[in-house]
Amino acid sequence: MLQFAPRGKSLDFGCGAGALVAAARARGLDAYGAETFYGGDRSEDADLARSWGCDANTLREIKNGILDFPDNFFDIVVHNQVFEHVQNLELAAAEIQRVLKPGGMMVGIFPILGVVKEVHLGLPCVHWFKPGPARLAWAKAMRRVGFGFDFWGEGDVWFERSLKFLDEHVCFRTRKQTAAIIEPFFDVKWTEIDWLAFRVPKYKAALAVPGASFFARRFARMVAGVVIEARSRKTAE
């Protein structure tokens, strides 16, 4: 079980409007957030964050990949469904390590290329296609049989908006590619089994059956992606 000091500082990397940060601070934790706000500065998000008690010091903008926090500031950094949006993952890993204290922890869950359903559009396998007519035809076929999230719009607008978002804001990698980028900075433990045991506790005993973890891990990576618990390789100077 991952633990850190009750008075330790935490960062939600890719915090959105700051809901997790606000919840943590409401429980007395010294929590902060960082976000690129690639969708633009939405006043309703800012108003919502302020209503939760999060100000500009608590939630800070990531500019050109750089975190607006000093070195060795945090005990733990968390991120939920964020790494697939980061084009320069090496810079992100280096920045997260920089703001972590020596031996600090990074915990995250994010989809990889092997997930069957693309998590932002809700379409099976659409992210396995290169942009072009074949992808569009597949996307339309999947929509016709009932897949896809309705919030992207209706008719042709749905495909224009959703596929543009996929091309501009999503960068799927394999687990091997991800590991090659982050392991120079962190000692990484892949914890999909622990995540499954937490999410579906009634099957926890079944996960202990010999051989079950092999198939459970692959199932998790196909459905949700990977879950990591990573300790910074940085040492105290």
N, C-alpha and C positions, 0 to 999 in steps of 0.2 A: 504494500500500500504506500503510495507516494504521499509524503508529508513535508511540510515546511513550517518554519517558525510562525506562530500566530501573528507576530508583529512584522513579519516579512513583507516586502513589497512585491506586488504582482502586476503583470502587464497582459492585457488582452490585445494581442496583435491582430489587427483587422476587426476592430470592435464594433463597426457599424455605428448605430446611434448611441451605443453605450449601455444597453440593457444589462449585460453581464457585469460591467463595471459598477453600475448603480446598485445592483443587487449585492455585490460583494461589499461595497462601502456601507450599505445599509446594515450589514452584519459586522461592521467595525473593522473590516480589512482595509489595508492601505493599497487600494487598487487603482490602476490607471489604464487608459486605452490609447491605441494608436490606429489611425485609419488614413487611407489615401483619399477617401471621398471622391473616387473616380467618377461617380455619377453626378458630381456637382455639389455645391453647397446648398442643401435643401433647408429652408428656414424651419419647416415643420420638424425635421430631425433635431435641429439646434434647440428649438423650443422644448421638445420632448426631453432631450438630454438635461436641459436646465431644470425642468420640472422634477427630474430624478436627483438633482443636486450635483450634476456633473458640469464643470465649467471648462474654459479653454486650457486651464492648467491640468485638469484631470484627463481630458480627451485631447490628444495632440495629433496634428496632421503629419503624415509621412510624406516628405518632400524629396523627390528624386531618389527614393529608396532609403533615405536616411531617417533614423528615429531621433526625435527631438528629446532625448534623454541623455544624461551623462553616463560615462563608463561605470561599470560595476554597481548599477543602481538597483537592480531587481534580483529577487530570490527565485522567482519562477515566471516564465512566459507561457501563456496558453494561446492556442489558436484553433478555431473551429470552422472547417470548410473555407479555408483561406489560401493555403499554399497553391491550390490549382489556379488561383488568380494572379500569382506572382510570376512575372516574366523573368526577372533576374533573381532566381532563387538563391544563387550563391551570395549575392549581396545581402539578401534578407537574412540568410543564416549567419553571415558575418556580423551584421548589425545586431541580431538577437544575441549572439555570443558576446558582443561588445558591451551591451547594456546589462547583461547578466553578471552576477558576482562569480568569482572562480568556483567551479563546481555547481553552479546554478542549474536549474532544470527547465527544460522546454517540453511541454505536453501538447499534443495536437491530434486531430483527426481530419483527414481530407481524402477526397476521391482521387484515384489514379486512373490511368488509361484503361485498365482492365475492368472497371465497373461496367455492368451491362446497361443500366439505364443512366443516361446523362442527367445529372442531378439538377441542373438549372432549367432545362427545357422539359424534362420528363419524358423524353423519347428514348427508346432502346437503341443503343449502338450508333446513334447519329454522330457521335464524336469520333468514331472510327473512320469516317469518310473524310476525304479532302473536300474543300469547298468546290462546288461545281454542280452540274445538272444531276449527277447520280445522288448526291447528298440531298438535294432538294426533292427529288422524286421519292427517296426513302422517307424523308421527313413528312411529306404529304401523305404517303401511304400509312405511316404510323398514326398521323392525326385522324385519318379516316376511320381507323379501327379503335379510336378512343384514347390514344395516348397524348400526353402533352398538357402543360399547365395553361389554363385559360387566360391568365393575367397578361400574356403577351399580346393579346388582341384578338381580332377576328379576321377571317379570310386571308388574303395575301399579306396583310399587315403582320399577322402572327409570324410568318416565316421571315419577313424582312427584319423585324425587330429581334426575334430570338436568335437567328443565325448570325446577325451582326454582333450581338452580344457574345455569342460563342467564339467568333473570330477575334474580337477585340479584347475580350476580358477573361478568357479561359485558356489555360495552357496545361493540358494533361501530360503527365509523364508516367513512365512505368515505375514500379517500385525500385528496380535496379538503378534507373537513372536518378531517382530521388535520393537513394542511398549514396550514390557516388558524389552528389553535391553536398549533402549535409554531414556525412560521416567525417570529413576532415575537421569539422568544428565540434562535433558532438559524438559521444558514445551512445549509440542508438539501440534501444530495445523496442522491438515490434510487439505491441501488446493487444492485438486484436482479440485474443482468447479472453483476456481480462475484461475487455470491453463487452464481449458477448455475454460473459458470466454476469456482468453488471446489468446489461440491458434485458437479458432473458434469464433471470435467476433460477427459474424452474428447471432449466437445462444445465445448470452448473455442474451437477454430479455427472451428467453424461459426457461433459467435456473432459473429465478425468479418465475416461475409458481409453485404453491404449489405442493409438491411431486416430482417435476422434479429433484431436487438436489439429492434425494435418488438414483434414477436410473442413473443419470449422474455420480455420484461418483463411483458407481459399474461398470459402463461402462469404466470409466477412469482406474480403477484398473485392469480390465481385458485386456485392450489394452496397457496401458503404465506402470502401477504400481501405486505407491503412490507418492505424492508430500507433502513435509513437510516444515513448517516454525517453527523453534524451538528456544526458548530463553533459554540460559544457566541458570541453577538453582544456579550457583555459585554466592556468594555475596561478596562484598568488605570486606576485613578484617579490 
